[in-house]
Amino acid sequence: MSADLAVGRLRASGRNAKARQGNPGNRRQGTRTPKASTPNFDTFRQPRVISASIMNARVLVLNASFEPINVCTERRAVVMIFKGVARMEEHNGHMLHSERLSLHAPSVIRLTEYRHIPFERRSLSRKNILLRDHSCCQYCGKQFAPAELTLDHVVPRSRGGESAWDNLVACCKRCNHRKGNRTPEESGMHLLRRPRAFSLHVNRQIMRYIGRADEVWRKYLFYETDGASHLCVRE
């Protein structure tokens, strides 16, 4: 092999190697090499974000005498603790994180000072009626999801019935259609129990229903009997 031929092959191989390495002199005009992405280290310094679903968890509120008086959200409970209005009695095992501190997520809080609670002022709402009736139709006795229930006036409004605690019951759509604009007696239907006006007993009944599956709550809610379990016919 002649020396000129050998040199030519070496030059050709050198040009091919430069082309493979992306030599700018061999690139077509107008093309750009994408820049390597650099990690955003700022994301590692950001505090952990607390999801809304965690902060909306239910918390049992006790009076200073350890009497259960209300149920609030986790967010509201944390605010009460930081204001010194309440102290944490039980936590649910989760941690709440902010930029500067970490805090156990409260499950039960107790007021630092005794408060007289006027239970008769509890707001009349669809949510509270469904809680009182344990999300059960008060005619057929079956339990439904809240979205599948409506409120029925035991004495129809056309007969002078009021929108009050003792005249509203949870009712499934089928029973509501069957009853129509009649009283239960006229439609041949029977109530599982007469609707109760709001009272301390009803308030405790609502809290017991909300906390029925929470072992931490049970020791504060005075479960004398398990009678609430037979109020509904579960499918």
C-alpha positions as a Markdown table, in Angstrom:
| # | Residue | x | y | z |
|---|---|---|---|---|
| 1 | Met | 0.0 | 0.0 | 0.0 |
| 2 | Ser | 1.4 | 3.4 | -1.0 |
| 3 | Ala | 2.0 | 6.1 | 1.6 |
| 4 | Asp | -0.4 | 8.5 | -0.1 |
| 5 | Leu | -3.2 | 6.0 | 0.0 |
| 6 | Ala | -2.6 | 5.3 | 3.7 |
| 7 | Val | -2.6 | 9.0 | 4.6 |
| 8 | Gly | -5.8 | 9.5 | 2.6 |
| 9 | Arg | -7.6 | 6.8 | 4.6 |
| 10 | Leu | -6.4 | 8.2 | 7.9 |
| 11 | Arg | -7.8 | 11.6 | 6.9 |
| 12 | Ala | -11.1 | 10.1 | 5.9 |
| 13 | Ser | -11.4 | 8.2 | 9.2 |
| 14 | Gly | -10.5 | 11.4 | 11.1 |
| 15 | Arg | -13.3 | 13.3 | 9.3 |
| 16 | Asn | -15.8 | 10.6 | 10.0 |
| 17 | Ala | -14.8 | 10.6 | 13.7 |
| 18 | Lys | -15.4 | 14.4 | 13.9 |
| 19 | Ala | -18.7 | 14.1 | 12.2 |
| 20 | Arg | -19.8 | 11.5 | 14.8 |
| 21 | Gln | -18.8 | 13.8 | 17.6 |
| 22 | Gly | -21.0 | 16.6 | 16.2 |
| 23 | Asn | -18.4 | 18.9 | 14.8 |
| 24 | Pro | -20.1 | 22.3 | 14.2 |
| 25 | Gly | -18.3 | 22.6 | 10.9 |
| 26 | Asn | -20.1 | 19.6 | 9.5 |
| 27 | Arg | -23.6 | 20.5 | 10.7 |
| 28 | Arg | -26.2 | 21.9 | 8.4 |
| 29 | Gln | -27.0 | 25.6 | 8.9 |
| 30 | Gly | -30.1 | 26.4 | 11.0 |
| 31 | Thr | -29.9 | 23.3 | 13.2 |
| 32 | Arg | -29.4 | 23.5 | 16.9 |
| 33 | Thr | -28.2 | 21.0 | 19.4 |
| 34 | Pro | -30.7 | 20.6 | 22.3 |
| 35 | Lys | -29.3 | 21.7 | 25.6 |
| 36 | Ala | -29.0 | 19.2 | 28.4 |
| 37 | Ser | -31.7 | 19.9 | 31.0 |
| 38 | Thr | -30.4 | 20.9 | 34.4 |
| 39 | Pro | -32.3 | 19.8 | 37.5 |
| 40 | Asn | -34.2 | 22.5 | 39.3 |
| 41 | Phe | -32.7 | 22.3 | 42.8 |
| 42 | Asp | -35.2 | 24.8 | 44.1 |
| 43 | Thr | -37.9 | 22.1 | 44.2 |
| 44 | Phe | -35.9 | 20.2 | 46.8 |
| 45 | Arg | -36.0 | 23.2 | 49.1 |
| 46 | Gln | -39.8 | 23.8 | 49.0 |
| 47 | Pro | -41.8 | 22.8 | 52.1 |
| 48 | Arg | -44.1 | 19.8 | 51.8 |
| 49 | Val | -47.5 | 20.8 | 50.6 |
| 50 | Ile | -50.4 | 19.5 | 52.7 |
| 51 | Ser | -53.3 | 18.2 | 50.6 |
| 52 | Ala | -56.8 | 19.6 | 51.1 |
| 53 | Ser | -58.2 | 16.1 | 51.7 |
| 54 | Ile | -55.9 | 15.6 | 54.8 |
| 55 | Met | -56.8 | 19.0 | 56.2 |
| 56 | Asn | -60.5 | 18.3 | 55.8 |
| 57 | Ala | -60.4 | 15.2 | 58.0 |
| 58 | Arg | -62.9 | 15.2 | 60.9 |
| 59 | Val | -61.8 | 16.1 | 64.4 |
| 60 | Leu | -63.9 | 15.5 | 67.6 |
| 61 | Val | -64.2 | 18.6 | 69.8 |
| 62 | Leu | -64.6 | 18.1 | 73.6 |
| 63 | Asn | -65.6 | 20.7 | 76.1 |
| 64 | Ala | -63.2 | 21.4 | 79.0 |
| 65 | Ser | -65.3 | 18.8 | 80.9 |
| 66 | Phe | -64.5 | 16.1 | 78.3 |
| 67 | Glu | -68.1 | 16.3 | 77.0 |
| 68 | Pro | -68.2 | 15.8 | 73.2 |
| 69 | Ile | -69.8 | 18.9 | 71.7 |
| 70 | Asn | -68.9 | 19.2 | 68.1 |
| 71 | Val | -67.0 | 17.9 | 65.0 |
| 72 | Cys | -64.8 | 20.2 | 63.0 |
| 73 | Thr | -62.2 | 19.9 | 60.3 |
| 74 | Glu | -58.5 | 19.3 | 60.8 |
| 75 | Arg | -57.7 | 22.8 | 59.5 |
| 76 | Arg | -60.1 | 24.4 | 62.1 |
| 77 | Ala | -58.6 | 22.2 | 64.9 |
| 78 | Val | -55.1 | 23.3 | 64.1 |
| 79 | Val | -56.1 | 27.0 | 64.2 |
| 80 | Met | -57.8 | 26.5 | 67.6 |
| 81 | Ile | -54.7 | 24.8 | 69.0 |
| 82 | Phe | -52.4 | 27.6 | 67.8 |
| 83 | Lys | -54.7 | 30.2 | 69.2 |
| 84 | Gly | -54.6 | 28.5 | 72.6 |
| 85 | Val | -58.4 | 27.9 | 72.5 |
| 86 | Ala | -57.9 | 24.1 | 72.6 |
| 87 | Arg | -55.3 | 21.4 | 73.2 |
| 88 | Met | -54.7 | 18.2 | 71.4 |
| 89 | Glu | -55.9 | 15.0 | 73.3 |
| 90 | Glu | -55.4 | 12.5 | 70.5 |
| 91 | His | -53.8 | 12.4 | 67.1 |
| 92 | Asn | -54.4 | 10.1 | 64.1 |
| 93 | Gly | -50.8 | 9.1 | 63.5 |
| 94 | His | -50.2 | 11.5 | 60.5 |
| 95 | Met | -47.9 | 14.5 | 60.5 |
| 96 | Leu | -48.7 | 17.9 | 59.2 |
| 97 | His | -45.7 | 19.8 | 57.8 |
| 98 | Ser | -45.1 | 23.5 | 57.2 |
| 99 | Glu | -42.0 | 25.4 | 56.3 |
| 100 | Arg | -40.9 | 25.8 | 59.9 |
| 101 | Leu | -42.5 | 23.0 | 61.9 |
| 102 | Ser | -44.1 | 19.6 | 62.0 |
| 103 | Leu | -47.3 | 18.8 | 64.0 |
| 104 | His | -49.2 | 15.6 | 64.7 |
| 105 | Ala | -52.6 | 15.7 | 62.9 |
| 106 | Pro | -55.2 | 16.1 | 65.6 |
| 107 | Ser | -58.0 | 13.5 | 66.0 |
| 108 | Val | -59.5 | 14.8 | 69.3 |
| 109 | Ile | -59.1 | 18.2 | 70.8 |
| 110 | Arg | -60.4 | 19.7 | 74.1 |
| 111 | Leu | -61.3 | 23.3 | 74.9 |
| 112 | Thr | -59.1 | 25.0 | 77.4 |
| 113 | Glu | -62.1 | 26.7 | 79.0 |
| 114 | Tyr | -65.6 | 25.4 | 79.6 |
| 115 | Arg | -68.2 | 26.7 | 77.1 |
| 116 | His | -72.0 | 26.6 | 77.4 |
| 117 | Ile | -73.2 | 25.4 | 74.0 |
| 118 | Pro | -76.8 | 26.2 | 73.0 |
| 119 | Phe | -77.6 | 23.0 | 71.1 |
| 120 | Glu | -81.0 | 24.2 | 70.0 |
| 121 | Arg | -79.3 | 26.6 | 67.6 |
| 122 | Arg | -77.9 | 23.8 | 65.5 |
| 123 | Ser | -78.4 | 24.8 | 61.8 |
| 124 | Leu | -81.2 | 23.0 | 60.0 |
| 125 | Ser | -79.6 | 21.6 | 56.8 |
| 126 | Arg | -79.8 | 18.6 | 54.5 |
| 127 | Lys | -76.5 | 17.4 | 55.8 |
| 128 | Asn | -77.5 | 17.4 | 59.4 |
| 129 | Ile | -80.8 | 15.7 | 58.7 |
| 130 | Leu | -79.0 | 12.9 | 56.8 |
| 131 | Leu | -76.5 | 12.6 | 59.7 |
| 132 | Arg | -79.4 | 12.4 | 62.2 |
| 133 | Asp | -81.1 | 9.6 | 60.2 |
| 134 | His | -77.8 | 7.8 | 59.5 |
| 135 | Ser | -78.2 | 8.2 | 55.7 |
| 136 | Cys | -81.2 | 5.7 | 55.9 |
| 137 | Cys | -84.5 | 6.1 | 54.2 |
| 138 | Gln | -87.0 | 6.5 | 57.0 |
| 139 | Tyr | -89.7 | 4.6 | 55.1 |
| 140 | Cys | -88.0 | 1.5 | 53.6 |
| 141 | Gly | -85.1 | 1.4 | 56.1 |
| 142 | Lys | -82.3 | 1.0 | 53.5 |
| 143 | Gln | -79.1 | 2.8 | 53.6 |
| 144 | Phe | -78.0 | 4.9 | 50.6 |
| 145 | Ala | -75.2 | 7.2 | 49.6 |
| 146 | Pro | -76.1 | 10.8 | 50.5 |
| 147 | Ala | -76.4 | 11.8 | 46.8 |
| 148 | Glu | -79.1 | 9.2 | 46.4 |
| 149 | Leu | -81.3 | 10.6 | 49.2 |
| 150 | Thr | -83.6 | 13.5 | 49.4 |
| 151 | Leu | -85.6 | 15.2 | 52.2 |
| 152 | Asp | -89.2 | 14.4 | 52.7 |
| 153 | His | -91.8 | 16.6 | 54.6 |
| 154 | Val | -93.7 | 14.1 | 56.7 |
| 155 | Val | -96.7 | 16.5 | 56.6 |
| 156 | Pro | -96.5 | 18.0 | 53.1 |
| 157 | Arg | -96.0 | 21.7 | 52.8 |
| 158 | Ser | -99.2 | 22.0 | 50.9 |
| 159 | Arg | -100.9 | 20.8 | 54.1 |
| 160 | Gly | -99.1 | 23.4 | 56.3 |
| 161 | Gly | -96.1 | 21.2 | 57.1 |
| 162 | Glu | -93.0 | 23.2 | 58.1 |
| 163 | Ser | -89.4 | 22.8 | 57.2 |
| 164 | Ala | -88.3 | 21.8 | 60.7 |
| 165 | Trp | -86.3 | 19.2 | 62.5 |
| 166 | Asp | -89.4 | 17.3 | 63.5 |
| 167 | Asn | -91.1 | 17.3 | 60.1 |
| 168 | Leu | -88.1 | 16.4 | 57.8 |
| 169 | Val | -86.7 | 12.9 | 57.3 |
| 170 | Ala | -84.2 | 11.3 | 54.9 |
| 171 | Cys | -86.0 | 9.5 | 52.1 |
| 172 | Cys | -84.9 | 7.6 | 49.0 |
| 173 | Lys | -86.2 | 8.7 | 45.6 |
| 174 | Arg | -88.4 | 5.7 | 45.2 |
| 175 | Cys | -90.2 | 6.1 | 48.5 |
| 176 | Asn | -90.5 | 9.9 | 47.9 |
| 177 | His | -92.2 | 9.3 | 44.6 |
| 178 | Arg | -94.5 | 6.7 | 46.1 |
| 179 | Lys | -95.5 | 9.0 | 49.0 |
| 180 | Gly | -96.1 | 12.0 | 46.8 |
| 181 | Asn | -98.0 | 14.9 | 48.2 |
| 182 | Arg | -99.6 | 12.8 | 51.0 |
| 183 | Thr | -99.1 | 11.9 | 54.6 |
| 184 | Pro | -97.6 | 8.5 | 55.5 |
| 185 | Glu | -101.0 | 7.3 | 56.7 |
| 186 | Glu | -102.7 | 8.3 | 53.4 |
| 187 | Ser | -100.0 | 6.5 | 51.4 |
| 188 | Gly | -99.9 | 3.4 | 53.5 |
| 189 | Met | -96.3 | 4.0 | 54.6 |
| 190 | His | -94.8 | 3.8 | 58.0 |
| 191 | Leu | -91.9 | 5.8 | 59.5 |
| 192 | Leu | -89.1 | 3.8 | 61.2 |
| 193 | Arg | -89.2 | 6.4 | 63.9 |
| 194 | Arg | -90.7 | 9.9 | 64.4 |
| 195 | Pro | -88.2 | 12.6 | 63.5 |
| 196 | Arg | -86.7 | 14.3 | 66.5 |
| 197 | Ala | -86.1 | 18.0 | 67.0 |
| 198 | Phe | -82.5 | 18.9 | 67.5 |
| 199 | Ser | -81.3 | 18.3 | 71.1 |
| 200 | Leu | -78.3 | 17.3 | 73.1 |
| 201 | His | -79.3 | 13.6 | 72.5 |
| 202 | Val | -79.5 | 14.1 | 68.7 |
| 203 | Asn | -76.2 | 16.0 | 68.7 |
| 204 | Arg | -74.5 | 13.1 | 70.4 |
| 205 | Gln | -76.2 | 10.6 | 68.1 |
| 206 | Ile | -74.8 | 12.4 | 65.1 |
| 207 | Met | -71.3 | 12.4 | 66.5 |
| 208 | Arg | -71.6 | 8.7 | 67.4 |
| 209 | Tyr | -72.6 | 8.0 | 63.8 |
| 210 | Ile | -69.7 | 10.0 | 62.4 |
| 211 | Gly | -67.2 | 8.4 | 64.7 |
| 212 | Arg | -68.6 | 4.8 | 64.7 |
| 213 | Ala | -65.5 | 3.4 | 63.0 |
| 214 | Asp | -62.9 | 5.4 | 64.9 |
| 215 | Glu | -61.5 | 3.5 | 67.9 |
| 216 | Val | -59.9 | 6.7 | 69.3 |
| 217 | Trp | -63.3 | 8.5 | 69.3 |
| 218 | Arg | -65.3 | 5.7 | 70.9 |
| 219 | Lys | -64.0 | 6.2 | 74.4 |
| 220 | Tyr | -65.2 | 9.8 | 74.3 |
| 221 | Leu | -68.7 | 9.2 | 72.8 |
| 222 | Phe | -70.2 | 7.0 | 75.5 |
| 223 | Tyr | -71.4 | 4.1 | 73.5 |
| 224 | Glu | -73.8 | 2.5 | 76.0 |
| 225 | Thr | -75.4 | 0.2 | 73.5 |
| 226 | Asp | -74.9 | -0.7 | 69.9 |
| 227 | Gly | -78.5 | 0.1 | 69.0 |
| 228 | Ala | -77.6 | 2.4 | 66.1 |
| 229 | Ser | -76.6 | -0.6 | 64.0 |
| 230 | His | -80.1 | -1.9 | 63.6 |
| 231 | Leu | -81.7 | 1.3 | 62.5 |
| 232 | Cys | -81.0 | 0.6 | 58.9 |
| 233 | Val | -81.4 | -2.4 | 56.7 |
| 234 | Arg | -78.1 | -2.7 | 54.8 |
| 235 | Glu | -78.2 | -4.3 | 51.4 |
